[in-house]
Amino acid sequence: MLKKLSEFHYNDEGIIKIVKGEGRVRRRLFDMGVTPGAMVMLRKKAPLGDPLEFTLRGYELTLRKAEADLVMCEVTKEGKKK
């Protein structure tokens, strides 16, 4: 099942499949390691849902919700819904 990173719940894990967007935004995501095939897990959400903190390639990465909307993942492990 494909799901946007912005729709992940706590401790959801997945494999990045598609990175949408164009130009600078797409390049920035790639530079931060958000590339197809990478494993990602949602660690924290801000109280209003923006920004989101993920574990990716052994480090913590914080993305705005608009950026997380551009990344589609195949969910490998469901976390908790809060």
N, CA, C and O atoms as a Maestro MAE file, in Angstrom:
{
 s_m_m2io_version
 :::
 2.0.0
}

f_m_ct {
 s_m_title
 :::
 protein
 m_atom[328] {
  # First column is atom index #
  i_m_mmod_type
  r_m_x_coord
  r_m_y_coord
  r_m_z_coord
  i_m_residue_number
  s_m_chain_name
  s_m_pdb_residue_name
  s_m_pdb_atom_name
  i_m_atomic_number
  :::
  1 25 0.846 -1.174 0.000 1 A "MET " " N  " 7
  2 3 0.000 0.000 0.000 1 A "MET " " CA " 6
  3 2 0.899 1.248 0.000 1 A "MET " " C  " 6
  4 15 1.791 1.378 0.839 1 A "MET " " O  " 8
  5 25 0.659 2.145 -0.933 2 A "LEU " " N  " 7
  6 3 1.426 3.386 -0.985 2 A "LEU " " CA " 6
  7 2 0.758 4.447 -0.118 2 A "LEU " " C  " 6
  8 15 -0.467 4.562 -0.073 2 A "LEU " " O  " 8
  9 25 1.593 5.215 0.565 3 A "LYS " " N  " 7
  10 3 1.109 6.242 1.487 3 A "LYS " " CA " 6
  11 2 2.080 7.416 1.444 3 A "LYS " " C  " 6
  12 15 3.289 7.219 1.323 3 A "LYS " " O  " 8
  13 25 1.560 8.628 1.542 4 A "LYS " " N  " 7
  14 3 2.425 9.809 1.605 4 A "LYS " " CA " 6
  15 2 3.110 9.853 2.965 4 A "LYS " " C  " 6
  16 15 2.545 9.404 3.962 4 A "LYS " " O  " 8
  17 25 4.319 10.389 3.010 5 A "LEU " " N  " 7
  18 3 5.012 10.542 4.298 5 A "LEU " " CA " 6
  19 2 4.195 11.392 5.262 5 A "LEU " " C  " 6
  20 15 4.225 11.157 6.470 5 A "LEU " " O  " 8
  21 25 3.478 12.364 4.749 6 A "SER " " N  " 7
  22 3 2.677 13.243 5.613 6 A "SER " " CA " 6
  23 2 1.508 12.503 6.270 6 A "SER " " C  " 6
  24 15 0.925 13.009 7.229 6 A "SER " " O  " 8
  25 25 1.161 11.316 5.769 7 A "GLU " " N  " 7
  26 3 0.054 10.527 6.321 7 A "GLU " " CA " 6
  27 2 0.528 9.451 7.296 7 A "GLU " " C  " 6
  28 15 -0.294 8.717 7.845 7 A "GLU " " O  " 8
  29 25 1.829 9.346 7.518 8 A "PHE " " N  " 7
  30 3 2.373 8.350 8.439 8 A "PHE " " CA " 6
  31 2 1.908 8.638 9.861 8 A "PHE " " C  " 6
  32 15 1.677 9.787 10.235 8 A "PHE " " O  " 8
  33 25 1.776 7.564 10.648 9 A "HIS " " N  " 7
  34 3 1.487 7.658 12.078 9 A "HIS " " CA " 6
  35 2 2.781 7.324 12.829 9 A "HIS " " C  " 6
  36 15 3.757 6.882 12.224 9 A "HIS " " O  " 8
  37 25 2.783 7.536 14.143 10 A "TYR " " N  " 7
  38 3 3.968 7.272 14.955 10 A "TYR " " CA " 6
  39 2 4.493 5.857 14.726 10 A "TYR " " C  " 6
  40 15 3.737 4.887 14.761 10 A "TYR " " O  " 8
  41 25 5.790 5.758 14.494 11 A "ASN " " N  " 7
  42 3 6.499 4.487 14.296 11 A "ASN " " CA " 6
  43 2 6.111 3.730 13.031 11 A "ASN " " C  " 6
  44 15 6.482 2.565 12.890 11 A "ASN " " O  " 8
  45 25 5.384 4.343 12.113 12 A "ASP " " N  " 7
  46 3 5.183 3.730 10.798 12 A "ASP " " CA " 6
  47 2 6.535 3.659 10.104 12 A "ASP " " C  " 6
  48 15 7.332 4.593 10.187 12 A "ASP " " O  " 8
  49 25 6.787 2.559 9.427 13 A "GLU " " N  " 7
  50 3 8.019 2.398 8.665 13 A "GLU " " CA " 6
  51 2 7.662 2.107 7.217 13 A "GLU " " C  " 6
  52 15 6.629 1.501 6.934 13 A "GLU " " O  " 8
  53 25 8.511 2.537 6.308 14 A "GLY " " N  " 7
  54 3 8.256 2.276 4.908 14 A "GLY " " CA " 6
  55 2 9.497 2.454 4.052 14 A "GLY " " C  " 6
  56 15 10.548 2.893 4.518 14 A "GLY " " O  " 8
  57 25 9.338 2.097 2.782 15 A "ILE " " N  " 7
  58 3 10.395 2.244 1.794 15 A "ILE " " CA " 6
  59 2 9.936 3.311 0.808 15 A "ILE " " C  " 6
  60 15 8.833 3.236 0.267 15 A "ILE " " O  " 8
  61 25 10.785 4.297 0.581 16 A "ILE " " N  " 7
  62 3 10.445 5.379 -0.354 16 A "ILE " " CA " 6
  63 2 10.371 4.798 -1.759 16 A "ILE " " C  " 6
  64 15 11.286 4.105 -2.203 16 A "ILE " " O  " 8
  65 25 9.273 5.086 -2.456 17 A "LYS " " N  " 7
  66 3 9.070 4.592 -3.816 17 A "LYS " " CA " 6
  67 2 9.108 5.711 -4.850 17 A "LYS " " C  " 6
  68 15 9.723 5.563 -5.906 17 A "LYS " " O  " 8
  69 25 8.448 6.841 -4.546 18 A "ILE " " N  " 7
  70 3 8.332 7.938 -5.508 18 A "ILE " " CA " 6
  71 2 8.601 9.261 -4.807 18 A "ILE " " C  " 6
  72 15 8.081 9.513 -3.720 18 A "ILE " " O  " 8
  73 25 9.411 10.102 -5.428 19 A "VAL " " N  " 7
  74 3 9.629 11.466 -4.943 19 A "VAL " " CA " 6
  75 2 9.111 12.399 -6.025 19 A "VAL " " C  " 6
  76 15 9.678 12.488 -7.114 19 A "VAL " " O  " 8
  77 25 8.021 13.097 -5.706 20 A "LYS " " N  " 7
  78 3 7.411 14.020 -6.666 20 A "LYS " " CA " 6
  79 2 8.057 15.396 -6.520 20 A "LYS " " C  " 6
  80 15 9.062 15.545 -5.824 20 A "LYS " " O  " 8
  81 25 7.493 16.374 -7.160 21 A "GLY " " N  " 7
  82 3 8.014 17.725 -7.060 21 A "GLY " " CA " 6
  83 2 8.926 18.024 -8.241 21 A "GLY " " C  " 6
  84 15 9.271 17.142 -9.027 21 A "GLY " " O  " 8
  85 25 9.302 19.282 -8.342 22 A "GLU " " N  " 7
  86 3 10.131 19.720 -9.459 22 A "GLU " " CA " 6
  87 2 11.198 20.680 -8.975 22 A "GLU " " C  " 6
  88 15 11.079 21.287 -7.911 22 A "GLU " " O  " 8
  89 25 12.232 20.804 -9.771 23 A "GLY " " N  " 7
  90 3 13.252 21.813 -9.547 23 A "GLY " " CA " 6
  91 2 13.952 21.719 -8.214 23 A "GLY " " C  " 6
  92 15 14.388 20.650 -7.790 23 A "GLY " " O  " 8
  93 25 14.051 22.872 -7.558 24 A "ARG " " N  " 7
  94 3 14.812 22.985 -6.311 24 A "ARG " " CA " 6
  95 2 14.301 22.103 -5.186 24 A "ARG " " C  " 6
  96 15 15.083 21.540 -4.420 24 A "ARG " " O  " 8
  97 25 12.971 21.985 -5.092 25 A "VAL " " N  " 7
  98 3 12.390 21.186 -3.992 25 A "VAL " " CA " 6
  99 2 12.792 19.722 -4.142 25 A "VAL " " C  " 6
  100 15 13.226 19.095 -3.176 25 A "VAL " " O  " 8
  101 25 12.651 19.180 -5.337 26 A "ARG " " N  " 7
  102 3 13.028 17.778 -5.586 26 A "ARG " " CA " 6
  103 2 14.532 17.574 -5.343 26 A "ARG " " C  " 6
  104 15 14.938 16.593 -4.720 26 A "ARG " " O  " 8
  105 25 15.344 18.505 -5.837 27 A "ARG " " N  " 7
  106 3 16.800 18.413 -5.664 27 A "ARG " " CA " 6
  107 2 17.171 18.445 -4.179 27 A "ARG " " C  " 6
  108 15 18.049 17.706 -3.734 27 A "ARG " " O  " 8
  109 25 16.490 19.312 -3.415 28 A "ARG " " N  " 7
  110 3 16.746 19.432 -1.979 28 A "ARG " " CA " 6
  111 2 16.420 18.130 -1.255 28 A "ARG " " C  " 6
  112 15 17.182 17.685 -0.397 28 A "ARG " " O  " 8
  113 25 15.284 17.518 -1.603 29 A "LEU " " N  " 7
  114 3 14.914 16.238 -0.990 29 A "LEU " " CA " 6
  115 2 15.963 15.172 -1.305 29 A "LEU " " C  " 6
  116 15 16.362 14.419 -0.417 29 A "LEU " " O  " 8
  117 25 16.411 15.100 -2.547 30 A "PHE " " N  " 7
  118 3 17.440 14.131 -2.923 30 A "PHE " " CA " 6
  119 2 18.733 14.400 -2.160 30 A "PHE " " C  " 6
  120 15 19.379 13.461 -1.695 30 A "PHE " " O  " 8
  121 25 19.119 15.659 -2.026 31 A "ASP " " N  " 7
  122 3 20.353 16.010 -1.305 31 A "ASP " " CA " 6
  123 2 20.294 15.603 0.163 31 A "ASP " " C  " 6
  124 15 21.327 15.313 0.766 31 A "ASP " " O  " 8
  125 25 19.095 15.578 0.742 32 A "MET " " N  " 7
  126 3 18.932 15.182 2.140 32 A "MET " " CA " 6
  127 2 18.828 13.669 2.311 32 A "MET " " C  " 6
  128 15 18.699 13.179 3.433 32 A "MET " " O  " 8
  129 25 18.884 12.928 1.210 33 A "GLY " " N  " 7
  130 3 18.836 11.470 1.287 33 A "GLY " " CA " 6
  131 2 17.469 10.867 1.066 33 A "GLY " " C  " 6
  132 15 17.295 9.658 1.215 33 A "GLY " " O  " 8
  133 25 16.490 11.691 0.711 34 A "VAL " " N  " 7
  134 3 15.139 11.202 0.448 34 A "VAL " " CA " 6
  135 2 15.120 10.702 -0.998 34 A "VAL " " C  " 6
  136 15 14.778 11.440 -1.922 34 A "VAL " " O  " 8
  137 25 15.497 9.432 -1.173 35 A "THR " " N  " 7
  138 3 15.596 8.838 -2.504 35 A "THR " " CA " 6
  139 2 14.867 7.501 -2.526 35 A "THR " " C  " 6
  140 15 14.734 6.855 -1.487 35 A "THR " " O  " 8
  141 25 14.393 7.080 -3.691 36 A "PRO " " N  " 7
  142 3 13.713 5.781 -3.785 36 A "PRO " " CA " 6
  143 2 14.611 4.657 -3.269 36 A "PRO " " C  " 6
  144 15 15.804 4.605 -3.565 36 A "PRO " " O  " 8
  145 25 14.005 3.758 -2.490 37 A "GLY " " N  " 7
  146 3 14.711 2.617 -1.925 37 A "GLY " " CA " 6
  147 2 15.163 2.822 -0.489 37 A "GLY " " C  " 6
  148 15 15.534 1.855 0.176 37 A "GLY " " O  " 8
  149 25 15.143 4.057 0.008 38 A "ALA " " N  " 7
  150 3 15.579 4.336 1.379 38 A "ALA " " CA " 6
  151 2 14.468 3.967 2.376 38 A "ALA " " C  " 6
  152 15 13.285 4.177 2.109 38 A "ALA " " O  " 8
  153 25 14.871 3.418 3.521 39 A "MET " " N  " 7
  154 3 13.930 3.111 4.604 39 A "MET " " CA " 6
  155 2 13.691 4.376 5.419 39 A "MET " " C  " 6
  156 15 14.617 5.150 5.661 39 A "MET " " O  " 8
  157 25 12.451 4.580 5.839 40 A "VAL " " N  " 7
  158 3 12.094 5.773 6.602 40 A "VAL " " CA " 6
  159 2 11.105 5.390 7.703 40 A "VAL " " C  " 6
  160 15 10.284 4.490 7.523 40 A "VAL " " O  " 8
  161 25 11.190 6.088 8.856 41 A "MET " " N  " 7
  162 3 10.274 5.848 9.975 41 A "MET " " CA " 6
  163 2 9.894 7.194 10.596 41 A "MET " " C  " 6
  164 15 10.756 8.047 10.810 41 A "MET " " O  " 8
  165 25 8.614 7.382 10.881 42 A "LEU " " N  " 7
  166 3 8.159 8.609 11.544 42 A "LEU " " CA " 6
  167 2 8.454 8.510 13.031 42 A "LEU " " C  " 6
  168 15 7.997 7.583 13.699 42 A "LEU " " O  " 8
  169 25 9.221 9.470 13.552 43 A "ARG " " N  " 7
  170 3 9.576 9.499 14.981 43 A "ARG " " CA " 6
  171 2 8.691 10.436 15.774 43 A "ARG " " C  " 6
  172 15 8.207 10.074 16.846 43 A "ARG " " O  " 8
  173 25 8.473 11.645 15.257 44 A "LYS " " N  " 7
  174 3 7.721 12.659 16.011 44 A "LYS " " CA " 6
  175 2 6.900 13.524 15.074 44 A "LYS " " C  " 6
  176 15 7.227 13.706 13.902 44 A "LYS " " O  " 8
  177 25 5.816 14.052 15.638 45 A "LYS " " N  " 7
  178 3 4.991 15.046 14.952 45 A "LYS " " CA " 6
  179 2 4.843 16.237 15.883 45 A "LYS " " C  " 6
  180 15 4.679 16.070 17.092 45 A "LYS " " O  " 8
  181 25 4.900 17.424 15.329 46 A "ALA " " N  " 7
  182 3 4.636 18.628 16.118 46 A "ALA " " CA " 6
  183 2 3.156 18.623 16.516 46 A "ALA " " C  " 6
  184 15 2.354 17.956 15.863 46 A "ALA " " O  " 8
  185 25 2.779 19.349 17.568 47 A "PRO " " N  " 7
  186 3 1.390 19.338 18.030 47 A "PRO " " CA " 6
  187 2 0.353 19.660 16.948 47 A "PRO " " C  " 6
  188 15 -0.747 19.106 16.965 47 A "PRO " " O  " 8
  189 25 0.690 20.538 16.022 48 A "LEU " " N  " 7
  190 3 -0.258 20.869 14.953 48 A "LEU " " CA " 6
  191 2 0.016 20.084 13.676 48 A "LEU " " C  " 6
  192 15 -0.580 20.365 12.636 48 A "LEU " " O  " 8
  193 25 0.911 19.107 13.745 49 A "GLY " " N  " 7
  194 3 1.180 18.235 12.610 49 A "GLY " " CA " 6
  195 2 2.234 18.731 11.641 49 A "GLY " " C  " 6
  196 15 2.463 18.096 10.611 49 A "GLY " " O  " 8
  197 25 2.876 19.837 11.936 50 A "ASP " " N  " 7
  198 3 3.892 20.387 11.042 50 A "ASP " " CA " 6
  199 2 4.955 21.064 11.886 50 A "ASP " " C  " 6
  200 15 4.602 21.984 12.624 50 A "ASP " " O  " 8
  201 25 6.197 20.697 11.842 51 A "PRO " " N  " 7
  202 3 6.867 19.725 10.973 51 A "PRO " " CA " 6
  203 2 6.801 18.298 11.509 51 A "PRO " " C  " 6
  204 15 6.252 18.040 12.580 51 A "PRO " " O  " 8
  205 25 7.380 17.373 10.725 52 A "LEU " " N  " 7
  206 3 7.439 15.955 11.048 52 A "LEU " " CA " 6
  207 2 8.903 15.533 11.139 52 A "LEU " " C  " 6
  208 15 9.731 16.005 10.360 52 A "LEU " " O  " 8
  209 25 9.226 14.653 12.077 53 A "GLU " " N  " 7
  210 3 10.610 14.179 12.199 53 A "GLU " " CA " 6
  211 2 10.674 12.697 11.843 53 A "GLU " " C  " 6
  212 15 9.928 11.879 12.381 53 A "GLU " " O  " 8
  213 25 11.575 12.374 10.933 54 A "PHE " " N  " 7
  214 3 11.756 11.010 10.452 54 A "PHE " " CA " 6
  215 2 13.158 10.510 10.751 54 A "PHE " " C  " 6
  216 15 14.095 11.298 10.875 54 A "PHE " " O  " 8
  217 25 13.296 9.197 10.866 55 A "THR " " N  " 7
  218 3 14.608 8.572 10.874 55 A "THR " " CA " 6
  219 2 14.827 8.041 9.465 55 A "THR " " C  " 6
  220 15 14.015 7.284 8.933 55 A "THR " " O  " 8
  221 25 15.944 8.456 8.874 56 A "LEU " " N  " 7
  222 3 16.246 8.116 7.489 56 A "LEU " " CA " 6
  223 2 17.754 7.953 7.356 56 A "LEU " " C  " 6
  224 15 18.507 8.870 7.685 56 A "LEU " " O  " 8
  225 25 18.198 6.811 6.884 57 A "ARG " " N  " 7
  226 3 19.626 6.556 6.660 57 A "ARG " " CA " 6
  227 2 20.478 6.783 7.914 57 A "ARG " " C  " 6
  228 15 21.624 7.222 7.818 57 A "ARG " " O  " 8
  229 25 19.911 6.481 9.094 58 A "GLY " " N  " 7
  230 3 20.670 6.563 10.335 58 A "GLY " " CA " 6
  231 2 20.723 7.942 10.972 58 A "GLY " " C  " 6
  232 15 21.470 8.139 11.931 58 A "GLY " " O  " 8
  233 25 19.962 8.894 10.474 59 A "TYR " " N  " 7
  234 3 19.918 10.216 11.104 59 A "TYR " " CA " 6
  235 2 18.483 10.714 11.162 59 A "TYR " " C  " 6
  236 15 17.599 10.158 10.510 59 A "TYR " " O  " 8
  237 25 18.253 11.760 11.943 60 A "GLU " " N  " 7
  238 3 16.921 12.337 12.074 60 A "GLU " " CA " 6
  239 2 16.777 13.483 11.072 60 A "GLU " " C  " 6
  240 15 17.650 14.346 10.973 60 A "GLU " " O  " 8
  241 25 15.683 13.481 10.343 61 A "LEU " " N  " 7
  242 3 15.411 14.487 9.325 61 A "LEU " " CA " 6
  243 2 14.053 15.109 9.607 61 A "LEU " " C  " 6
  244 15 13.069 14.394 9.796 61 A "LEU " " O  " 8
  245 25 13.992 16.423 9.638 62 A "THR " " N  " 7
  246 3 12.735 17.134 9.858 62 A "THR " " CA " 6
  247 2 12.273 17.725 8.541 62 A "THR " " C  " 6
  248 15 13.027 18.414 7.854 62 A "THR " " O  " 8
  249 25 11.005 17.443 8.194 63 A "LEU " " N  " 7
  250 3 10.416 17.950 6.957 63 A "LEU " " CA " 6
  251 2 9.122 18.695 7.260 63 A "LEU " " C  " 6
  252 15 8.394 18.347 8.190 63 A "LEU " " O  " 8
  253 25 8.853 19.700 6.481 64 A "ARG " " N  " 7
  254 3 7.550 20.362 6.536 64 A "ARG " " CA " 6
  255 2 6.513 19.424 5.927 64 A "ARG " " C  " 6
  256 15 6.855 18.542 5.139 64 A "ARG " " O  " 8
  257 25 5.269 19.610 6.286 65 A "LYS " " N  " 7
  258 3 4.203 18.757 5.769 65 A "LYS " " CA " 6
  259 2 4.113 18.849 4.247 65 A "LYS " " C  " 6
  260 15 3.849 17.847 3.582 65 A "LYS " " O  " 8
  261 25 4.328 20.039 3.690 66 A "ALA " " N  " 7
  262 3 4.271 20.223 2.234 66 A "ALA " " CA " 6
  263 2 5.353 19.399 1.537 66 A "ALA " " C  " 6
  264 15 5.130 18.871 0.448 66 A "ALA " " O  " 8
  265 25 6.519 19.292 2.163 67 A "GLU " " N  " 7
  266 3 7.598 18.475 1.584 67 A "GLU " " CA " 6
  267 2 7.272 16.988 1.721 67 A "GLU " " C  " 6
  268 15 7.510 16.211 0.796 67 A "GLU " " O  " 8
  269 25 6.731 16.595 2.868 68 A "ALA " " N  " 7
  270 3 6.374 15.199 3.107 68 A "ALA " " CA " 6
  271 2 5.251 14.740 2.179 68 A "ALA " " C  " 6
  272 15 5.139 13.549 1.891 68 A "ALA " " O  " 8
  273 25 4.419 15.670 1.709 69 A "ASP " " N  " 7
  274 3 3.348 15.342 0.756 69 A "ASP " " CA " 6
  275 2 3.898 14.869 -0.585 69 A "ASP " " C  " 6
  276 15 3.197 14.190 -1.335 69 A "ASP " " O  " 8
  277 25 5.122 15.213 -0.887 70 A "LEU " " N  " 7
  278 3 5.718 14.889 -2.183 70 A "LEU " " CA " 6
  279 2 6.351 13.501 -2.226 70 A "LEU " " C  " 6
  280 15 6.778 13.053 -3.289 70 A "LEU " " O  " 8
  281 25 6.416 12.815 -1.086 71 A "VAL " " N  " 7
  282 3 7.122 11.533 -1.009 71 A "VAL " " CA " 6
  283 2 6.115 10.404 -0.763 71 A "VAL " " C  " 6
  284 15 5.372 10.415 0.218 71 A "VAL " " O  " 8
  285 25 6.113 9.430 -1.680 72 A "MET " " N  " 7
  286 3 5.235 8.264 -1.573 72 A "MET " " CA " 6
  287 2 6.057 7.062 -1.117 72 A "MET " " C  " 6
  288 15 7.148 6.813 -1.629 72 A "MET " " O  " 8
  289 25 5.516 6.314 -0.143 73 A "CYS " " N  " 7
  290 3 6.232 5.176 0.428 73 A "CYS " " CA " 6
  291 2 5.340 3.931 0.436 73 A "CYS " " C  " 6
  292 15 4.114 4.022 0.483 73 A "CYS " " O  " 8
  293 25 5.985 2.784 0.391 74 A "GLU " " N  " 7
  294 3 5.306 1.520 0.618 74 A "GLU " " CA " 6
  295 2 5.470 1.206 2.097 74 A "GLU " " C  " 6
  296 15 6.591 1.054 2.582 74 A "GLU " " O  " 8
  297 25 4.364 1.109 2.811 75 A "VAL " " N  " 7
  298 3 4.396 0.879 4.262 75 A "VAL " " CA " 6
  299 2 4.793 -0.566 4.535 75 A "VAL " " C  " 6
  300 15 4.188 -1.497 4.003 75 A "VAL " " O  " 8
  301 25 5.819 -0.743 5.371 76 A "THR " " N  " 7
  302 3 6.286 -2.086 5.735 76 A "THR " " CA " 6
  303 2 5.896 -2.448 7.158 76 A "THR " " C  " 6
  304 15 5.812 -3.629 7.492 76 A "THR " " O  " 8
  305 25 5.657 -1.445 8.007 77 A "LYS " " N  " 7
  306 3 5.266 -1.699 9.399 77 A "LYS " " CA " 6
  307 2 4.358 -0.574 9.858 77 A "LYS " " C  " 6
  308 15 4.700 0.603 9.745 77 A "LYS " " O  " 8
  309 25 3.195 -0.948 10.379 78 A "GLU " " N  " 7
  310 3 2.240 0.026 10.901 78 A "GLU " " CA " 6
  311 2 2.583 0.363 12.338 78 A "GLU " " C  " 6
  312 15 2.871 -0.525 13.141 78 A "GLU " " O  " 8
  313 25 2.553 1.652 12.664 79 A "GLY " " N  " 7
  314 3 2.793 2.110 14.029 79 A "GLY " " CA " 6
  315 2 1.498 2.368 14.747 79 A "GLY " " C  " 6
  316 15 0.469 1.771 14.430 79 A "GLY " " O  " 8
  317 25 1.546 3.269 15.730 80 A "LYS " " N  " 7
  318 3 0.366 3.629 16.518 80 A "LYS " " CA " 6
  319 2 -0.325 4.849 15.915 80 A "LYS " " C  " 6
  320 15 0.325 5.766 15.414 80 A "LYS " " O  " 8
  321 25 -1.643 4.838 15.973 81 A "LYS " " N  " 7
  322 3 -2.415 6.027 15.597 81 A "LYS " " CA " 6
  323 2 -2.644 6.822 16.849 81 A "LYS " " C  " 6
  324 15 -3.173 6.299 17.830 81 A "LYS " " O  " 8
  325 25 -2.246 8.117 16.837 82 A "LYS " " N  " 7
  326 3 -2.467 8.974 18.005 82 A "LYS " " CA " 6
  327 2 -3.320 10.132 17.606 82 A "LYS " " C  " 6
  328 15 -3.632 10.984 18.437 82 A "LYS " " O  " 8
  :::
 }
 m_bond[327] {
  # First column is bond index #
  i_m_from
  i_m_to
  i_m_order
  :::
  1 1 2 1
  2 2 3 1
  3 3 4 2
  4 3 5 1
  5 5 6 1
  6 6 7 1
  7 7 8 2
  8 7 9 1
  9 9 10 1
  10 10 11 1
  11 11 12 2
  12 11 13 1
  13 13 14 1
  14 14 15 1
  15 15 16 2
  16 15 17 1
  17 17 18 1
  18 18 19 1
  19 19 20 2
  20 19 21 1
  21 21 22 1
  22 22 23 1
  23 23 24 2
  24 23 25 1
  25 25 26 1
  26 26 27 1
  27 27 28 2
  28 27 29 1
  29 29 30 1
  30 30 31 1
  31 31 32 2
  32 31 33 1
  33 33 34 1
  34 34 35 1
  35 35 36 2
  36 35 37 1
  37 37 38 1
  38 38 39 1
  39 39 40 2
  40 39 41 1
  41 41 42 1
  42 42 43 1
  43 43 44 2
  44 43 45 1
  45 45 46 1
  46 46 47 1
  47 47 48 2
  48 47 49 1
  49 49 50 1
  50 50 51 1
  51 51 52 2
  52 51 53 1
  53 53 54 1
  54 54 55 1
  55 55 56 2
  56 55 57 1
  57 57 58 1
  58 58 59 1
  59 59 60 2
  60 59 61 1
  61 61 62 1
  62 62 63 1
  63 63 64 2
  64 63 65 1
  65 65 66 1
  66 66 67 1
  67 67 68 2
  68 67 69 1
  69 69 70 1
  70 70 71 1
  71 71 72 2
  72 71 73 1
  73 73 74 1
  74 74 75 1
  75 75 76 2
  76 75 77 1
  77 77 78 1
  78 78 79 1
  79 79 80 2
  80 79 81 1
  81 81 82 1
  82 82 83 1
  83 83 84 2
  84 83 85 1
  85 85 86 1
  86 86 87 1
  87 87 88 2
  88 87 89 1
  89 89 90 1
  90 90 91 1
  91 91 92 2
  92 91 93 1
  93 93 94 1
  94 94 95 1
  95 95 96 2
  96 95 97 1
  97 97 98 1
  98 98 99 1
  99 99 100 2
  100 99 101 1
  101 101 102 1
  102 102 103 1
  103 103 104 2
  104 103 105 1
  105 105 106 1
  106 106 107 1
  107 107 108 2
  108 107 109 1
  109 109 110 1
  110 110 111 1
  111 111 112 2
  112 111 113 1
  113 113 114 1
  114 114 115 1
  115 115 116 2
  116 115 117 1
  117 117 118 1
  118 118 119 1
  119 119 120 2
  120 119 121 1
  121 121 122 1
  122 122 123 1
  123 123 124 2
  124 123 125 1
  125 125 126 1
  126 126 127 1
  127 127 128 2
  128 127 129 1
  129 129 130 1
  130 130 131 1
  131 131 132 2
  132 131 133 1
  133 133 134 1
  134 134 135 1
  135 135 136 2
  136 135 137 1
  137 137 138 1
  138 138 139 1
  139 139 140 2
  140 139 141 1
  141 141 142 1
  142 142 143 1
  143 143 144 2
  144 143 145 1
  145 145 146 1
  146 146 147 1
  147 147 148 2
  148 147 149 1
  149 149 150 1
  150 150 151 1
  151 151 152 2
  152 151 153 1
  153 153 154 1
  154 154 155 1
  155 155 156 2
  156 155 157 1
  157 157 158 1
  158 158 159 1
  159 159 160 2
  160 159 161 1
  161 161 162 1
  162 162 163 1
  163 163 164 2
  164 163 165 1
  165 165 166 1
  166 166 167 1
  167 167 168 2
  168 167 169 1
  169 169 170 1
  170 170 171 1
  171 171 172 2
  172 171 173 1
  173 173 174 1
  174 174 175 1
  175 175 176 2
  176 175 177 1
  177 177 178 1
  178 178 179 1
  179 179 180 2
  180 179 181 1
  181 181 182 1
  182 182 183 1
  183 183 184 2
  184 183 185 1
  185 185 186 1
  186 186 187 1
  187 187 188 2
  188 187 189 1
  189 189 190 1
  190 190 191 1
  191 191 192 2
  192 191 193 1
  193 193 194 1
  194 194 195 1
  195 195 196 2
  196 195 197 1
  197 197 198 1
  198 198 199 1
  199 199 200 2
  200 199 201 1
  201 201 202 1
  202 202 203 1
  203 203 204 2
  204 203 205 1
  205 205 206 1
  206 206 207 1
  207 207 208 2
  208 207 209 1
  209 209 210 1
  210 210 211 1
  211 211 212 2
  212 211 213 1
  213 213 214 1
  214 214 215 1
  215 215 216 2
  216 215 217 1
  217 217 218 1
  218 218 219 1
  219 219 220 2
  220 219 221 1
  221 221 222 1
  222 222 223 1
  223 223 224 2
  224 223 225 1
  225 225 226 1
  226 226 227 1
  227 227 228 2
  228 227 229 1
  229 229 230 1
  230 230 231 1
  231 231 232 2
  232 231 233 1
  233 233 234 1
  234 234 235 1
  235 235 236 2
  236 235 237 1
  237 237 238 1
  238 238 239 1
  239 239 240 2
  240 239 241 1
  241 241 242 1
  242 242 243 1
  243 243 244 2
  244 243 245 1
  245 245 246 1
  246 246 247 1
  247 247 248 2
  248 247 249 1
  249 249 250 1
  250 250 251 1
  251 251 252 2
  252 251 253 1
  253 253 254 1
  254 254 255 1
  255 255 256 2
  256 255 257 1
  257 257 258 1
  258 258 259 1
  259 259 260 2
  260 259 261 1
  261 261 262 1
  262 262 263 1
  263 263 264 2
  264 263 265 1
  265 265 266 1
  266 266 267 1
  267 267 268 2
  268 267 269 1
  269 269 270 1
  270 270 271 1
  271 271 272 2
  272 271 273 1
  273 273 274 1
  274 274 275 1
  275 275 276 2
  276 275 277 1
  277 277 278 1
  278 278 279 1
  279 279 280 2
  280 279 281 1
  281 281 282 1
  282 282 283 1
  283 283 284 2
  284 283 285 1
  285 285 286 1
  286 286 287 1
  287 287 288 2
  288 287 289 1
  289 289 290 1
  290 290 291 1
  291 291 292 2
  292 291 293 1
  293 293 294 1
  294 294 295 1
  295 295 296 2
  296 295 297 1
  297 297 298 1
  298 298 299 1
  299 299 300 2
  300 299 301 1
  301 301 302 1
  302 302 303 1
  303 303 304 2
  304 303 305 1
  305 305 306 1
  306 306 307 1
  307 307 308 2
  308 307 309 1
  309 309 310 1
  310 310 311 1
  311 311 312 2
  312 311 313 1
  313 313 314 1
  314 314 315 1
  315 315 316 2
  316 315 317 1
  317 317 318 1
  318 318 319 1
  319 319 320 2
  320 319 321 1
  321 321 322 1
  322 322 323 1
  323 323 324 2
  324 323 325 1
  325 325 326 1
  326 326 327 1
  327 327 328 2
  :::
 }
}
